[in-house]
Amino acid sequence: MRALVVGPGAEGRFAEVPEPEPGPGQALVEVRQASVNFSDLRHMGRLPEGTVLGYDAAGVVLRAAEDGTGPREGARVAAFGAGAWAERAAFDTGSIAVVPDGVDLVRAAALPMAGLTALRSLRAAGPAPGSRVLVTGASGAVGRLAVQLARRAGAHVIASVSRPERAARLASGLGAAVDVAVGRDGVEPVDVAVGLDGVEPVDVVIETVGGPALVAAWALLRPGGNLQSVGWACGQPAVFPPNSTFSLGPARSLNSFGDVTAPADDLAHLLALVAADEVSLEIGLNGSWEDLDGAKAAQLGGSLTGKIVLAVGRTP
């Protein structure tokens, strides 16, 4: 079968690879749509040559798991697991959720990594109703979902973006007002920290940018608050001024986040929210996987907002 793999020079390329051989607790899925994550492209060079790329997929179950777990044959599913950019893939049934009627496979494929990161990082931070939650890089896939989920939990949300046009798009796309901290017009996305001047202290931070934005967000954290570091889009170091990690009162905490184990239940919950129009997904590009170079340029170029989802093999 065809798959997109790590090629020479850490570039993605098509290759013929062996058919997957599902274990007893795995379902064989015909992948119809697969989404592109920033990390899929930025960290491609860390993977051995020949590794099948991708983690987010949506498609149809060709063969249900032998142990009787998971969705039945023919079910439309969203899945999270390594090797998603292939015509067929084997996924653990603990990483698969049935796609509800009314949710297309494009949106389903856009959800797994970004949705799980937003949901689980907020759950780990534990914002109470009425608490103040800062989301940096809020126009990105994780940030946009974190804004919506935090608002749904009753928090007061401050969405930090780098450019005015991204602020307008975020507010209009969510259909309701949010407080938006905006950087200077024309600055690069890595300079989100510019827009945090004047923001009042917060109880929780979902931080996706890293570097100076991480340092600036930490400075806004109230005693007893929690910062979840879930991304490092800027690629710059975070340099904390002397004594900036000290404060009186209850301890502040900074946690890394990357727990995407056994995501089936959470993925099903997120899909149900999408089906009920309680959470929206922005698709910036839905093209063919034949144009991986174009998708890579759009993802890393910084001009595109919304998820990139690629049709695999054929258009559903």
C-alpha positions in Angstrom: 0.0 0.0 0.0 1.0 3.6 -0.4 2.1 5.7 2.6 3.9 9.0 3.3 7.2 8.2 5.0 10.4 9.9 6.1 12.7 10.0 3.1 16.3 10.9 2.6 17.2 14.3 4.0 14.2 14.1 6.4 11.7 15.0 3.7 8.3 13.3 3.3 7.9 11.1 0.3 5.5 8.4 -1.0 6.6 4.7 -0.6 5.2 1.3 -1.0 5.1 -0.2 2.5 3.8 -3.6 3.8 0.2 -3.9 4.8 -0.4 -3.4 8.5 -0.9 -6.6 10.6 -3.3 -5.6 13.4 -2.8 -7.2 16.9 -5.8 -8.7 18.8 -6.7 -5.3 20.3 -6.3 -3.3 17.1 -8.7 -2.5 14.3 -7.7 -2.1 10.6 -8.8 1.3 9.3 -9.1 2.5 5.7 -7.8 6.0 6.1 -9.9 8.6 4.2 -8.6 11.9 5.8 -5.5 12.7 7.8 -4.6 15.9 9.4 -1.2 17.7 9.6 0.2 18.8 12.9 3.0 21.3 13.4 5.1 18.6 15.2 4.6 16.1 12.3 6.6 18.4 10.0 9.0 20.2 12.4 10.3 17.0 14.0 10.3 14.7 10.9 14.1 14.6 11.0 14.1 12.9 14.4 12.4 9.8 13.0 14.2 6.9 11.3 14.1 6.9 7.5 11.1 4.9 6.3 8.9 5.7 9.3 5.3 6.2 8.2 4.3 9.7 9.2 1.2 11.2 10.9 -0.9 10.6 13.9 -4.4 11.9 13.2 -6.8 10.0 10.9 -10.4 9.4 10.1 -11.8 6.6 7.9 -13.8 3.4 7.9 -13.1 0.2 9.9 -12.2 -2.6 7.4 -11.6 -5.2 10.1 -12.8 -5.1 13.7 -10.4 -6.1 16.5 -10.1 -9.8 17.1 -10.7 -9.5 20.8 -14.1 -8.0 20.3 -13.2 -4.5 21.5 -13.8 -1.3 19.6 -16.0 -0.3 16.7 -17.5 -2.8 14.3 -16.6 -3.3 10.7 -17.9 -0.5 8.5 -18.0 2.1 11.3 -16.8 5.6 10.5 -14.1 6.4 13.0 -11.5 9.0 14.1 -8.2 7.6 15.3 -5.0 8.7 17.0 -1.8 6.7 16.5 1.6 6.6 14.8 1.5 5.8 11.0 -1.7 7.6 10.1 -0.6 8.9 6.8 -1.2 5.7 4.9 -4.0 4.1 2.9 -4.6 1.7 5.7 -3.5 1.7 9.4 -3.9 -0.5 12.5 -5.0 1.4 15.6 -5.4 0.3 19.1 -9.1 0.2 19.9 -8.4 2.4 23.0 -7.4 5.1 20.5 -10.5 5.0 18.2 -13.9 6.6 18.5 -16.9 6.3 16.3 -17.7 9.5 14.4 -21.3 10.7 15.1 -23.8 11.2 12.3 -23.5 14.8 11.0 -19.8 15.1 11.6 -17.8 14.7 8.4 -14.5 12.9 8.2 -12.6 16.0 7.5 -13.5 17.6 10.8 -13.1 14.2 12.6 -9.5 13.9 11.3 -8.7 17.5 12.5 -9.6 16.7 16.1 -7.4 14.0 17.7 -4.1 15.6 18.7 -5.2 19.2 19.0 -8.5 18.3 20.8 -6.9 15.8 23.2 -4.1 18.3 24.1 -6.6 21.1 24.7 -9.0 19.0 26.8 -6.4 17.2 28.9 -4.2 20.2 29.6 -7.2 22.1 30.8 -8.3 19.1 32.9 -4.8 18.9 34.4 -4.8 22.6 35.2 -8.3 22.4 36.8 -9.8 25.9 36.2 -12.8 26.6 38.4 -15.9 28.5 37.1 -15.1 32.2 37.1 -11.3 31.7 37.1 -9.1 33.6 34.6 -7.6 31.4 31.9 -4.9 32.7 29.5 -4.4 30.8 26.2 -1.4 31.8 24.1 -1.3 31.1 20.4 -5.1 31.1 20.6 -5.7 31.2 16.8 -3.8 27.8 16.4 -5.6 24.5 16.5 -4.9 23.7 20.2 -5.4 27.3 21.3 -8.7 27.7 19.5 -10.1 24.5 21.1 -8.7 25.4 24.5 -10.5 28.8 24.4 -13.8 27.1 23.6 -13.4 24.4 26.2 -12.3 26.8 28.9 -15.3 29.1 28.2 -17.6 26.1 28.2 -16.2 25.3 31.7 -17.3 28.7 32.9 -13.8 30.4 32.9 -13.1 34.0 31.9 -10.8 33.5 28.9 -8.0 35.8 27.6 -7.0 34.7 24.1 -3.5 35.8 23.1 -2.7 36.1 19.4 0.1 37.8 17.5 -1.8 39.8 14.8 -5.0 41.8 14.7 -6.5 39.9 11.8 -6.1 36.7 13.8 -8.0 38.3 16.7 -10.9 39.3 14.5 -11.0 35.8 12.9 -10.9 34.1 16.3 -13.7 36.2 17.8 -16.0 35.9 14.7 -15.4 32.2 14.3 -16.3 31.5 17.9 -19.6 33.4 17.6 -19.1 35.1 21.0 -16.8 37.7 22.5 -13.6 36.8 24.3 -10.9 39.0 25.7 -8.1 39.1 23.2 -4.5 40.2 23.8 -3.0 41.2 20.5 0.6 41.8 19.5 1.8 44.6 17.2 0.6 44.6 13.7 3.1 42.8 11.5 5.1 41.1 14.2 6.0 37.4 13.7 4.0 34.8 15.5 6.9 34.1 17.8 6.4 37.6 19.3 3.1 36.8 21.0 4.6 38.0 24.3 4.3 41.6 23.0 0.6 41.4 23.3 0.6 40.4 27.0 1.5 43.8 28.3 -1.4 45.1 30.5 -3.1 41.7 30.9 -4.3 41.2 34.5 -3.1 38.2 36.5 -4.5 34.8 35.7 -5.2 31.5 37.4 -4.4 29.2 34.5 -2.2 29.4 31.4 -2.4 27.0 28.4 0.8 28.0 26.7 1.5 26.8 23.1 4.1 29.3 21.9 7.2 28.9 24.2 10.2 31.2 24.4 9.4 34.8 25.4 5.7 34.1 25.5 6.2 31.4 28.1 8.2 33.8 30.3 5.6 36.6 29.9 2.8 34.2 30.7 4.5 32.9 33.8 4.9 36.4 35.1 1.1 36.8 34.9 0.3 33.7 36.9 -1.3 34.3 40.3 0.0 32.5 43.5 -1.4 29.0 43.4 -1.8 29.2 39.6 -0.8 26.6 37.0 0.8 26.9 33.6 0.6 24.0 31.2 3.4 24.1 28.6 1.9 22.2 25.6 3.9 23.6 22.7 6.9 25.5 21.6 5.9 26.9 18.2 8.4 29.8 18.3 11.5 27.6 18.5 13.2 30.2 20.7 14.6 29.7 24.2 12.8 30.8 27.3 15.0 33.0 29.5 13.6 33.8 32.9 14.9 36.9 34.7 16.6 36.4 38.1 14.1 35.7 40.9 11.2 35.6 38.5 10.3 32.0 39.6 9.8 33.2 43.2 6.6 34.6 44.6 5.0 34.9 48.0 1.9 32.8 48.8 0.8 29.4 47.4 3.2 27.9 45.0 2.8 28.5 41.3 3.5 25.4 39.1 4.7 24.9 35.5 3.9 21.5 34.0 4.9 20.0 30.7 2.0 18.2 28.9 1.9 15.4 26.4 -0.4 12.7 27.7 -2.3 11.2 24.8 -2.6 7.7 26.2 -5.8 5.7 25.8 -7.7 8.6 24.2 -10.9 6.8 23.0 -13.3 8.1 25.6 -12.0 11.7 25.4 -12.0 11.6 21.6 -15.6 10.4 21.7 -16.5 13.2 24.1 -14.9 15.8 21.8 -16.7 14.4 18.7 -20.0 14.6 20.6 -19.3 18.3 21.3 -18.6 18.9 17.6 -21.8 17.1 16.6 -23.8 19.2 19.1 -22.2 22.4 17.7 -20.8 23.2 21.2 -17.2 23.2 19.8 -16.2 24.3 16.3 -13.2 23.4 14.2 -11.6 25.7 11.7 -10.3 23.9 8.5 -7.7 26.1 6.8 -6.9 23.7 4.0 -8.4 20.4 2.8 -6.3 19.2 -0.1 -4.9 16.0 -1.4 -2.0 14.1 0.2 -0.4 14.2 -3.2 0.6 17.8 -2.4 2.5 17.3 0.9 5.0 20.0 -0.1 2.1 22.5 -0.4 0.7 21.5 2.9 4.1 21.8 4.5 4.7 25.3 3.1 1.2 26.4 4.4 1.8 24.8 7.9 5.2 26.2 8.5 4.8 29.5 6.6 2.7 31.1 9.4 0.1 32.7 7.2 -2.6 29.9 7.4 -5.0 29.6 10.2 -7.0 26.4 10.8 -6.1 22.8 10.5 -4.7 21.2 7.3 -6.5 18.0 6.4 -5.4 15.8 3.5 -7.6 13.4 1.5 -5.9 10.1 1.5 -6.1 8.0 -1.7 -9.5 9.2 -2.7 -12.0 11.9 -1.8 -14.8 10.4 0.4 
